[in-house]
Amino acid sequence: MKNDPLGPMLFEMRLEEIHSADAGLRYEISPREFVALFPVKYKNGQPVKPDHPAAFGVDREVFLKVLVAFKQCFT
């Protein structure tokens, strides 16, 4: 994965799109809170894919969309 300075901003935008597209999420959690569930962490200068958040029950389909967005933003 390359270290693109725009990657974290693009990832945040994609997370907001995922949030707004899911009807259930819109009523359970705010967009800012949803984005905060998936912080971009770095290891040896490379972004590490996010873990499934334990604090909030994100279903499998939404989490897979998050992983796809991460991959698209950081590769």
N, C-alpha and C positions, 0 to 999 in steps of 0.2 A: 504494500500500500504506500502510495506516495504521500508526502507531507505537504498538502495543499493548504495555504492559508485561508482559502475560501471554504474549505471542506466543512468546518464546524458550523458556519453560517448556513450553508446549503442543507446540512443535516437538520438543523433547527427548523428551517423552512419546511422541509419534507415532513418532519414530525408534526408541525402545525397542520399540514395538509391531511395527514393521516387522522389526526384528532378531529378535524372538521368533517371528514368524510364518514366517520363512524357515529351513528345516531346515539348509541348508548353512552359513548365516552363524553359526548357534549353535555350530557346531563349529570354525569358522575364526577367529572374533574375538569378544571379549567385548562386552557391551552398552555399556560405558563407552568402549571403543575405537571402536566403531561411531559413537556419538554424537560423539566427538571428530573424526571424519572430516569432519563437516559443521558447522563453526562458523558462527554467525550473524554476518555482517559488515554494517556499515552504511556507506552513502555518502550524504552530504548529509542525514543523519538518517533515511534510509529503508533498510530491510533489502534486501540484495542476494541473489538466489537463489544457492545453493551451486553450486560447480563439481564436476565429476566428480573424485573423489580419485585422484591419481596414485600415492599410497603403497600403496593396496590395491585390488585388482581387483574392484570392485563391478559386477555385471552390469547390463545395460540395464534390465531389468524392475524391479530393486530401486531403481536410480537414479531411474526414472520415479516410483516410489512416494514417494521422498524429495521430488521436486519437487512432487508433488501435495500432500503433507503441508505443505510450505513455503507453498504458495499458500493452502491452507486456514487456516493459522495466522496469516498476515500480511495477509489481505485482508478 
